[in-house]
Amino acid sequence: MLPLLLCAALAADSTPKLDPAQPYTAAVSDPVTYAIDFRVIVTAPQNTNKLRVWVPVPTSDNAQTVSGSKWDTFPADVKPTLHTEEVFGNTFAYFEFVNPQGGQIISHTFTAKVSEQNWRLDPAKVTAVSEWPKSFDPFRRGEQLIKVDETFTKLAGEIAAGKTTSAEKVDAITGWVQQNLTYDHSNTSLVASSTHALTKKRGDCSDYHGLCSSLGRALGVPTRVAYGLHLFPKNLPCHCKLEAYLPPYGWVSFDVSETQRLIARIEADKALSADEKAKLVKRASERMRSGFRDNTWLLVTRGTDYDLAPKASGKVPLVATIYAEADGKPFPLPDPADPTKKEFSWMTAHKYTADKPAVYPFREWKTLTK
C-alpha cells in the first residue's frame, strides 16, 4: 500500500493545472502554408496632426507558425515598433504618422503555416472547477459589450437547466444561439455586443460569439472571443470564433455562426436527398460541438475590452484587423460585407497564396464526409 502522503501527491499531480496560457491541446492535421500580403490603406482627415495605427501581429501557437514578417509603408516612410498588451498578450505593430497627407498604406508580408485542429471533446472528461485562479478574471468578467448581468444570468440558467458539466453548458448555449439568431451583416454591432445579439436576434460572427461568451461567463465558464483572418478572397477578411476553457482540454474553439450558415447551405441544396441532408447536418453539428478550428483561418488576437500597447485614447472593444486614431479620435469600423455601406476611412487589401488547395470547410459540405 502506498503511503498516504505519496497518494496525496499523486492525486495532486493528476489534477489538471488551470492556466489561461495553456497551449492548445487539439490534434493538428492537414497543414497549409500561405504566403500572405496584407495591406491597410488609412486616410486621415484634413489637417490631422498625428495619425496613430495599431496593426495586430499574428503569433505562432500549436496550430500555426508565423515567420518572415516584413513591414513597409507608403508614401510616408514610418518604421513600426512592436508592443504586447498585458491582459491577453496580443502583440501590435504601432505606427505614428505626423501630419499625414493623403492615404497611407501599411504593408505586412509574412508566411503562415496553418493546421486544422480537432479537440474531439468528450464532455464526460471535462473536470469541474470549484475556484478559478485570478488569472482567469479577464475571461469571467462582465464587460461593456460582453455583459454578465441579471438578464444574461437568468437566460443562461434557463438555457442550461439540468446541465452539470461545463461542456454540457457550453453545448446548450451554442445550440440555443444557433436556434435563435439570424446571420445579418446589415444589422450588426461589429464589436461582439451581447446586448445587440440578444435584443435584435441578428448580427455577424462577433455578435453570435459575444452572446455565447456572455452566457458562458454567466454560468461560470471562462470564455473569450478570438479574432483572425480568413485566408481566401473575401470582402471582409476578419472572422471570429468562440473559445471556452474546459479542463483538461484547456481552450476549445467553436464556430457557431459559420456552422449555422453551413447547415443552411446543406438544407437548401436540392441535389441532396432528405436522408443525406440529415446526416450532413448531424455531422456539421457534431464537428462544432467536439471543438474544431479550420486551416483556412489565422488567429490574430484574443479577448475584448482592453488597453492597447502603447495605450490609445481609451480601451478598445476588440481589434480584428487594425485600430486607428486621428488626433485621439478613433476611426469608425468599416464593414465592406454590408452592401449598404459605401464610405470608409480605412480599408484592407489582402492576398493569400497557398502551397496547395485549401477548402473552406464551412462553405463546402463535402469536407464533412472525409
Secondary structure, DSSP 8 states (H G I E B T S, - for coil): ---HHHHHHHHHHHS----TT----SEEEEEEEEEEEEEEEEE--TT-SEEEEEEE-----SSEEEEEEEEEEESS----EEEE-TTT--EEEEEEEES--SEEEEEEEEEEEEEEEE----GGG----SS--GGGGGGTS--SSS--SHHHHHHHHHHTTT--SHHHHHHHHHHHHHHH-EE-TTS--SS--HHHHHHHSEE-HHHHHHHHHHHHHHTT--EEEEEEEESS--SS-EEEEEEEEETTTEEEEE-HHHHHHHHHHHHH-TTS-HHHHHHHHHHHHHHHHT-EE-TTEEEEEE-SSB--SS--SS-BS--SS-EEEETTEE-----TTSTT----SEEEEEEEEESS----TTT-GGGGG-
